[in-house]
Amino acid sequence: MNVSANIDHWLDANQRALSGELAWLQGLLEKAIVNSGDASSAIPDTTSAVLDCVADQFGLSSFERAILLLCAGTELQSCFRDLCGKLHGNDRLDYPSFSLALSVLPDSHWSALLPDAPLRYWHLIEVRSPDTLVMSRLHLDEHILHFLLGADSIDKRFDGLVHSLEPADPLPPSQQLQAEHLAGLWRESRKPPVVLIKGNDRVAGRQVAAHSCSMLGVRPQLLWAQDIPAASDARTLFARLLTREYLLSRAVPVIDAVDNFHAQIAVFAEELECPVILMGDGPMPLMRSCAIVEVKKPTAEEQLNFWRRGLVGLDGSVHAELPSLAVQFNLSLQDIETIIDTLQAEAKWGIPLNTGLWQQCRRYCRGSIGHLAQRLIPHAKWEDVVLPKGQKTVLRDISRQVRHRATVYDTWGFAGKSERGLGISALFTGESGTGKTMAAEVLAADLGLDLYRIDLSAVVSKYIGETEKNLERLFQAAESSGAILLFDEADALFGKRSEVKDSHDRYANIELAYLLQRMESYRGLSILTSNMKSALDTAFLRRIRFVVQFPFPDVDERSQIWHKIFPDILPRGELQIEQLARLHLAGGNIRNIAMNAAFLAAEKNEPLSMADLAHAVRMEYVKLEKPINEAELGRWQ
């Protein structure tokens, strides 16, 4: 017998049993009419397994079970309306009531009428009409009626709010262990557990939840946090109906609060009287026991294997790039699948896979961080850097460590020694315009990574705890690509930790401590720039791996900058670079002068001249509030 036949057989058996119970109840009511209320009658030998299940799950007494059967009979067979009218002595009162039930049904008791009694608490029946309680119409909840008839469906009141969550393909081994761990915590819990799945990989969290529920034989139902009612009464009803769904069909709510975790989520979890899985990173001030499982993205090795399976059959040049790809980009399996689909679609238009793979990964990861920081498009190269040899060597060292961190940390086991201090961080100090931001651009271009400049005004908040949340969102968004984070002009945030005089000082120090901790755990490169190294806390400096001092350029270095600053295609006359190099200016100011002079030349439609540069120098000196040597500039005309 196949599954469909088994189900049909069960439905037929249930319907026969329910019909048998309704026939018994009909006979009971008919006897009551004849005997004026005396309706003793033997209970049928075969009872409805579904009705028995409802009675057992909700703790119904035999009297409450009979009320449920009476309400079902009224919905299913017209004869029950006639019988109710006769028992009420009024044909217009053709419905069940507590008065009728108390006078006719066996083992009656008044406590069944109470709001906290199962029938009303679980909304198995509805009490309708403004009459007195005992004479009010009793109406069977529609979803309960469908359940009694064997329908396997979710309450229609959840339409559009709750969605079935099915386990997809087998989980990668690391996440399979997390699913088994979650299921184990659940089994060991004495009371209905609250399981908090932490982590920002929404798809992985859902799949771990789905697979663990499958191990436990329960049905995960996905619910978005923003769909939980805000009003107290509506929220309580929603929680009770969700709990009722669990008792009826083992449907476990999985609440996705990854982007919307707030205090009301914890309140709602308390109101649920069934197991619940929460997804998010918020605090859980619960009276109930809460098991926490942190779901991470697949390991680099698992991601590499998934890349290889998805790109099987391609030439070796594509596969040679995959190990570096798996190390640099921390992606979910769904992310990788989406990128592969996009690349294969592009390949049909003649775009080679091996040229687009790295860039496609970069583009894919930008969406999560773009609203939190400004992406800088790097154009500078190593040959554009004008610094003393020692500083250039340190910059090369930074690039080398970022490039080979997987080999040192993972292959050679340094990450196993300690998780502290694995983040690669650098501090660039020096006056404004000395090339700190350009050096960050050079590193980004050399490593093939995106560079994001952090707007500190958008990160630092006057509200306690908000700065940490903003920083966490930033670092989490950057984790997938390992992008370079540039905290530009960071003195305000990274200045000396103050002596604690009030609560604001204390929380400012907490914010800084959190940032230091987050930088150390960040899998990419974080760069801080400062105009004043002396303003930085020594404890802070100890936790920075590289410190690069950008000195003010001397005459020879300024000469190099002037030679490099002009594009090769720029039309220009004879320029006196030696005279330009005598100007006591940083590289940033030199760039401003060169660009402003080029606009002057463009206006005249003439090659760039020393006169244009003299005019631009005056503009820059006025901005800097520096005195101008007109005698020297006069010789440039």
C-alpha positions in Angstrom: 0.0 0.0 0.0 1.5 3.4 -1.0 1.6 6.5 1.1 -1.4 8.1 -0.6 -3.5 5.0 0.0 -2.4 4.9 3.7 -3.6 8.5 4.1 -6.9 7.8 2.4 -7.4 4.8 4.6 -6.7 6.8 7.7 -9.0 9.6 6.7 -11.8 7.1 6.0 -11.3 5.5 9.4 -11.3 8.9 11.2 -14.4 10.0 9.4 -16.3 6.8 10.3 -15.2 7.1 13.9 -16.3 10.8 14.0 -19.6 9.9 12.4 -20.1 7.2 15.0 -19.5 9.7 17.8 -21.9 12.1 16.2 -24.6 9.4 15.9 -24.1 8.7 19.6 -24.4 12.4 20.5 -27.5 12.7 18.3 -29.1 9.8 20.1 -28.2 11.4 23.4 -29.9 14.7 22.5 -33.0 12.9 21.2 -33.3 11.0 24.5 -33.0 14.2 26.4 -35.9 15.7 24.4 -38.1 12.7 25.2 -37.0 12.3 28.8 -36.8 16.1 29.5 -33.1 16.2 30.1 -32.3 12.6 31.3 -30.0 11.5 28.5 -27.7 8.8 29.9 -26.3 6.7 27.1 -23.3 4.5 26.6 -20.2 6.0 25.0 -19.4 4.4 21.6 -16.7 1.8 21.5 -14.8 3.5 18.7 -13.9 7.1 19.2 -12.3 9.6 16.8 -8.5 9.4 17.2 -8.2 13.1 16.1 -10.8 14.2 18.7 -8.9 12.1 21.3 -5.7 13.8 20.2 -7.2 17.3 20.7 -8.6 16.4 24.1 -5.3 15.0 25.2 -3.1 17.9 23.9 -5.3 20.6 25.4 -6.2 18.7 28.6 -10.0 18.5 28.0 -12.3 16.8 30.4 -14.9 14.4 29.0 -17.5 17.2 29.3 -15.3 19.7 27.4 -14.7 17.0 24.8 -18.4 16.5 24.4 -19.0 20.2 24.0 -16.4 20.2 21.1 -18.2 17.3 19.5 -21.5 19.1 19.9 -20.2 22.2 18.2 -18.7 20.1 15.4 -22.0 18.3 14.9 -23.8 21.6 14.4 -21.3 22.5 11.7 -21.5 19.2 9.9 -25.1 17.9 10.2 -28.3 20.0 10.1 -30.2 17.7 12.5 -28.1 19.1 15.4 -29.6 22.6 14.8 -33.1 21.2 15.1 -32.2 19.3 18.2 -30.6 22.4 19.8 -33.8 24.4 19.1 -36.0 21.8 20.6 -33.8 21.5 23.7 -33.8 25.3 24.2 -37.6 25.3 23.7 -37.2 27.9 21.0 -36.6 27.1 17.3 -34.7 30.3 16.9 -32.1 29.2 19.4 -30.8 26.5 17.1 -27.2 26.4 18.3 -25.2 25.0 21.2 -24.9 26.9 24.4 -23.3 26.3 27.8 -26.9 26.1 29.2 -27.7 23.2 26.9 -24.4 21.5 27.5 -24.8 21.7 31.3 -28.3 20.2 31.2 -27.7 17.4 28.7 -24.1 16.3 28.4 -22.6 13.9 30.9 -20.1 14.9 33.6 -20.9 18.5 33.3 -19.1 21.2 35.3 -19.2 25.0 35.5 -15.4 25.4 35.3 -15.6 24.6 31.6 -17.1 28.1 31.1 -14.1 30.0 32.6 -11.9 32.1 30.3 -8.8 30.2 31.4 -10.4 26.8 30.9 -9.0 25.0 27.8 -12.0 25.6 25.4 -11.8 29.4 25.6 -8.1 29.8 26.5 -7.0 27.9 23.4 -9.8 29.4 21.3 -11.1 26.0 20.4 -14.6 27.5 20.6 -15.8 31.1 20.3 -18.5 32.5 22.5 -20.8 34.7 20.3 -23.7 37.1 20.8 -24.2 39.6 23.6 -26.5 37.3 25.6 -25.6 36.0 29.0 -22.7 33.6 29.0 -24.7 30.4 29.5 -27.1 31.3 26.6 -24.4 32.6 24.2 -23.9 30.8 20.9 -20.9 28.4 21.0 -19.1 28.2 17.7 -16.3 25.8 16.8 -13.1 27.4 15.6 -12.9 26.8 11.8 -9.3 25.6 12.0 -10.2 23.1 14.7 -13.1 21.8 12.6 -10.7 21.2 9.6 -8.3 19.5 11.9 -11.0 17.2 13.3 -11.9 16.3 9.7 -8.2 15.3 9.0 -7.1 18.4 7.1 -3.3 18.9 7.4 -3.0 22.6 7.0 -1.8 25.7 8.9 -4.4 28.0 10.4 -5.6 30.4 7.6 -5.1 33.3 10.0 -1.4 32.8 9.4 -1.6 33.1 5.6 1.2 35.4 4.4 2.7 35.4 7.9 4.0 31.9 8.4 5.7 29.8 5.8 6.8 26.2 5.8 10.6 25.9 6.2 11.9 22.8 4.5 15.4 21.4 4.8 17.2 21.7 1.5 20.4 20.0 0.4 22.6 18.3 2.9 24.4 20.8 5.2 28.1 21.2 5.0 29.8 19.2 7.8 30.4 22.2 10.1 26.8 23.2 10.0 25.5 19.7 10.3 27.4 19.5 13.6 25.6 22.7 14.7 22.2 21.3 13.7 22.9 18.1 15.7 24.1 20.2 18.7 20.9 22.2 18.5 18.7 19.1 18.4 20.7 17.7 21.4 20.1 20.8 23.5 16.4 20.6 22.6 16.1 17.0 23.7 17.8 17.7 27.0 15.5 20.6 27.9 12.9 19.8 30.5 10.6 22.6 29.5 9.7 23.9 26.0 13.0 25.5 25.0 13.9 28.8 23.4 16.8 28.3 21.0 18.7 31.4 19.8 20.6 31.0 16.6 23.2 33.7 16.4 25.0 34.9 13.3 24.4 37.1 10.3 24.0 34.3 7.7 20.3 34.2 7.4 20.1 31.2 4.9 22.5 29.1 7.0 20.6 29.8 10.2 17.3 28.8 8.6 18.8 25.6 7.2 20.4 24.6 10.5 17.0 25.2 12.1 15.2 23.2 9.5 17.6 20.2 9.7 17.5 20.1 13.5 13.7 20.2 13.4 13.7 17.3 11.0 15.9 15.3 13.4 13.3 16.0 16.1 10.3 15.2 14.0 8.8 18.7 14.2 7.7 21.1 11.5 9.6 24.4 11.3 7.4 27.4 10.4 9.2 30.6 9.4 7.9 33.9 10.8 9.4 37.4 10.3 9.9 39.4 13.4 8.3 42.5 11.9 5.0 40.5 11.5 4.6 40.0 15.2 1.8 42.3 16.4 2.9 45.2 18.5 -0.3 45.6 20.5 -0.3 43.6 23.7 -3.7 41.8 23.3 -3.0 41.0 19.6 0.4 39.7 20.4 -0.9 37.5 23.2 -3.5 36.0 20.9 -0.9 35.5 18.2 1.4 33.6 20.6 -1.5 31.4 21.8 -2.5 30.5 18.3 1.0 29.6 17.4 1.3 27.5 20.5 -2.0 25.8 19.6 -0.5 25.0 16.2 2.4 23.3 17.8 0.1 21.2 20.0 -2.0 20.2 17.0 0.6 19.6 14.4 4.1 20.0 16.0 4.6 23.2 14.1 7.6 25.1 15.6 7.8 28.8 15.1 11.2 30.0 13.7 11.3 33.7 14.1 13.7 35.6 11.8 14.9 38.6 13.7 18.4 38.9 12.1 17.8 42.5 11.0 15.0 43.4 13.5 15.9 42.1 17.0 14.2 44.2 19.7 12.9 43.8 23.2 9.4 42.8 22.1 10.9 39.7 20.5 11.9 38.4 23.9 8.5 39.3 25.4 6.8 37.3 22.6 9.1 34.3 23.2 8.0 34.4 26.8 4.3 34.3 25.8 4.8 31.3 23.6 4.1 28.0 25.5 5.9 25.9 23.0 9.5 25.4 21.7 10.6 28.4 19.6 13.7 29.1 17.5 14.9 32.7 17.3 17.4 34.0 14.8 19.2 37.2 15.7 21.9 38.7 17.8 20.0 40.5 20.5 20.0 40.0 24.2 17.5 37.5 25.6 16.2 38.6 29.1 14.1 35.5 29.5 12.7 33.6 32.4 12.7 30.4 30.3 15.9 28.6 29.6 17.6 29.7 26.4 20.0 27.6 24.4 22.4 29.6 22.2 23.9 28.2 18.9 26.1 30.3 16.8 25.8 29.4 13.2 28.8 30.4 11.1 29.2 30.2 7.3 30.9 27.1 5.9 34.6 26.8 6.5 37.0 27.9 3.7 37.6 24.2 2.8 33.8 23.6 2.5 33.4 26.7 0.4 36.3 25.6 -1.8 34.7 22.1 -2.3 31.4 23.7 -3.2 33.2 26.0 -5.7 34.8 23.0 -7.3 31.6 21.0 -7.6 29.8 24.0 -9.1 32.5 24.7 -11.7 33.3 21.1 -12.5 34.5 20.5 -16.1 36.0 24.0 -16.5 39.7 24.5 -17.5 42.4 24.5 -14.9 43.0 28.3 -14.9 39.6 28.7 -13.2 40.2 26.0 -10.6 43.7 27.4 -9.8 42.1 30.6 -8.6 39.6 28.9 -6.3 41.8 28.3 -3.2 42.5 32.1 -3.0 38.9 32.8 -3.6 37.7 30.6 -0.8 40.1 32.2 1.6 39.3 35.8 0.7 35.5 35.7 0.4 33.5 34.3 3.3 30.3 33.2 1.5 27.3 31.0 2.1 26.7 28.1 -0.2 23.7 30.0 -1.6 25.9 33.0 -2.3 28.4 30.8 -4.2 25.5 29.2 -6.2 24.2 32.6 -7.1 27.6 33.8 -8.3 28.2 30.7 -10.4 24.8 31.1 -12.0 25.6 34.7 -12.9 29.0 33.9 -14.3 27.6 31.0 -16.4 25.0 33.4 -17.8 27.7 35.9 -18.6 29.8 33.2 -20.2 27.1 32.7 -22.8 27.8 36.3 -23.9 31.5 35.6 -24.3 32.8 36.7 -20.9 35.5 34.2 -19.8 34.9 32.7 -16.3 38.5 33.0 -15.2 38.5 36.8 -15.7 35.2 37.5 -14.0 35.2 35.2 -11.0 37.1 37.4 -8.5 35.4 40.6 -9.7 32.0 39.0 -9.5 32.6 38.0 -5.9 33.7 41.5 -5.1 30.6 43.0 -6.7 28.3 40.4 -5.0 29.7 41.4 -1.5 29.3 45.1 -2.0 25.6 45.3 -1.3 25.8 44.5 2.4 28.3 47.3 3.3 27.6 50.0 0.8 25.1 51.9 3.0 27.5 51.8 6.0 30.7 53.2 4.4 31.9 54.9 1.3 33.7 52.8 -1.3 36.9 54.3 -2.7 37.9 53.2 -6.2 41.7 52.8 -6.1 43.8 54.2 -9.0 47.2 54.6 -7.3 49.9 52.0 -7.8 53.1 51.2 -6.0 55.1 53.4 -8.3 53.0 56.4 -7.2 54.0 56.0 -3.6 56.6 58.6 -2.6 57.9 57.6 0.9 61.2 56.7 2.5 62.4 53.1 1.9 61.5 51.9 5.4 57.9 53.0 5.1 57.5 51.4 1.7 58.9 48.1 3.1 56.2 48.1 5.9 53.5 48.7 3.3 54.8 45.7 1.4 54.8 43.7 4.6 51.1 44.6 5.2 50.2 43.4 1.7 52.2 40.2 2.2 50.5 39.3 5.4 47.0 39.9 4.0 47.8 37.8 1.0 49.2 34.8 2.9 47.2 34.9 6.1 45.4 31.7 5.2 48.7 29.8 4.9 50.1 31.1 8.2 46.9 31.0 10.2 45.2 27.8 8.9 47.6 25.6 7.0 50.5 26.2 9.4 48.3 26.3 12.5 48.9 29.7 14.1 45.2 30.3 14.4 45.0 27.2 16.6 47.4 28.7 19.1 45.1 31.7 19.9 42.3 33.5 18.3 43.4 36.8 19.7 45.4 39.2 17.5 44.6 37.5 14.2 43.2 40.6 12.6 45.6 42.6 10.5 45.5 46.2 11.5 47.6 49.2 10.6 47.9 52.8 11.8 48.9 55.5 9.3 50.0 58.7 11.0 51.1 61.9 9.5 50.0 65.4 8.6 47.1 65.8 6.3 48.0 65.3 2.6 51.1 63.1 3.2 49.6 60.1 1.4 47.9 58.0 4.0 44.7 57.5 2.0 46.6 56.9 -1.2 48.7 54.2 0.5 45.4 52.5 1.5 44.3 52.7 -2.1 47.6 51.1 -3.3 47.1 48.2 -0.9 43.6 47.7 -2.1 44.7 47.7 -5.8 47.6 45.4 -5.1 45.4 42.9 -3.2 42.4 43.1 -5.6 40.1 44.1 -2.7 37.5 46.8 -2.1 38.4 49.7 0.0 35.8 51.4 2.3 36.2 54.7 4.1 34.3 54.9 7.3 32.2 58.0 8.1 32.7 58.2 11.8 29.9 60.7 12.2 27.6 57.9 11.0 29.1 55.3 13.3 29.5 57.2 16.6 26.2 57.8 18.4 25.4 59.8 21.5 23.0 57.0 22.6 24.5 54.4 24.9 25.2 51.2 23.1 24.4 52.4 19.6 28.0 52.9 18.6 28.8 49.3 19.3 25.8 48.2 17.3 26.9 50.4 14.4 30.4 49.0 14.5 29.2 45.5 14.6 26.9 46.0 11.6 29.9 47.5 9.8 32.3 44.7 10.6 29.7 41.9 9.9 28.9 43.5 6.5 32.6 43.6 5.6 33.3 40.0 6.7 32.0 38.4 3.5 34.5 40.1 1.3 37.3 40.8 3.7 37.3 44.4 2.4 39.8 46.9 3.6 38.3 49.2 6.2 39.8 52.7 6.3 38.9 54.7 9.4 40.0 58.1 8.1 40.9 61.0 10.4 40.2 58.7 13.4 41.6 60.9 16.2 38.1 61.7 17.6 37.3 58.0 18.1 40.7 56.6 18.9 42.0 59.4 21.1 43.4 58.8 24.6 41.0 56.9 26.8 39.7 59.4 29.3 39.8 59.3 33.0 36.4 58.1 34.1 34.6 61.0 35.7 31.0 60.2 34.7 28.9 57.7 32.9 29.6 59.2 29.5 33.4 58.7 30.0 32.8 55.1 31.1 30.7 54.3 28.0 33.2 56.0 25.7 35.9 53.7 27.0 33.6 50.7 26.6 33.1 51.7 22.9 36.8 51.9 22.3 37.4 48.6 24.0 34.8 47.0 21.9 36.3 48.5 18.7 39.8 47.1 19.6 38.3 43.7 20.2 36.4 43.8 16.9 39.5 44.9 15.0 41.5 42.0 16.4 38.9 39.5 15.2 38.2 41.0 11.8 39.3 38.7 9.0 40.4 41.5 6.7 42.7 44.5 7.0 41.6 47.6 9.0 43.5 50.8 8.6 43.3 53.8 10.9 44.6 57.2 9.9 45.6 59.9 12.4 47.2 63.3 12.1 48.6 63.1 15.7 50.2 59.8 16.8 50.9 61.4 20.2 47.2 61.7 20.9 46.8 57.9 20.7 46.6 55.7 23.8 49.7 53.5 24.2 47.5 50.5 25.1 45.7 51.0 21.8 49.0 51.2 19.9 50.1 47.9 21.4 47.1 46.2 19.7 47.9 47.6 16.3 50.2 45.3 14.2 51.7 47.9 11.9 52.4 51.6 12.5 53.5 53.6 9.5 54.7 57.2 10.0 54.1 59.3 6.8 56.7 62.2 7.1 56.2 65.5 5.5 58.0 65.2 2.1 61.4 66.8 1.7 62.5 68.6 -1.5 63.6 65.5 -3.3 60.4 63.7 -2.4 58.3 66.7 -3.5 60.1 66.7 -6.8 59.1 63.1 -7.3 55.5 63.9 -6.5 55.5 66.8 -9.0 56.9 64.5 -11.7 54.3 61.8 -11.0 51.3 64.1 -10.5 50.7 65.0 -14.2 49.0 62.5 -16.4 51.0 61.5 -19.5 48.3 62.7 -21.9 48.1 66.2 -20.3 49.3 68.9 -22.8 51.8 71.0 -21.0 54.6 73.5 -21.7 58.0 73.5 -20.1 57.5 73.1 -16.4 60.2 74.0 -13.8 59.8 71.0 -11.4 62.8 72.2 -9.3 61.0 75.5 -8.6 57.8 73.7 -7.8 59.5 71.3 -5.4 60.8 74.3 -3.4 57.2 75.0 -2.2 56.7 73.6 1.3 53.6 71.5 0.5 52.3 68.0 1.2 51.3 65.6 -1.6 47.7 66.4 -1.2 48.2 70.1 -1.7 50.4 69.4 -4.7 47.6 67.4 -6.3 45.1 70.2 -5.6 47.4 72.7 -7.3 48.0 70.5 -10.3 44.3 69.9 -10.9 43.3 73.5 -10.4 46.0 74.6 -12.8 44.7 72.0 -15.4 41.3 73.6 -15.2 42.7 77.0 -15.9 44.6 75.6 -18.9 41.4 73.9 -20.1 39.5 77.2 -19.9 42.1 78.8 -22.2 42.4 75.7 -24.4 46.1 75.9 -24.0 48.8 73.6 -22.7 49.4 73.8 -18.9 51.9 76.5 -18.1 53.9 77.7 -15.1 51.6 80.7 -15.0 48.6 78.4 -14.5 50.5 76.7 -11.7 51.4 80.0 -10.1 47.7 81.0 -10.1 46.7 77.6 -8.6 49.5 78.0 -5.9 48.0 81.3 -4.8 44.6 79.7 -4.5 46.0 76.9 -2.3 48.1 79.2 -0.1 45.0 81.4 0.5 43.1 78.3 1.6 46.0 77.2 3.9 46.4 80.7 5.2 50.1 80.7 4.4 52.1 83.7 3.2 52.9 83.8 -0.5 56.3 84.7 -1.9 55.1 86.8 -4.8 58.7 87.6 -6.0 59.3 83.9 -6.6 55.9 83.3 -8.2 56.4 86.3 -10.4 59.3 84.6 -12.1 57.0 81.8 -13.2 54.9 83.9 -15.5 
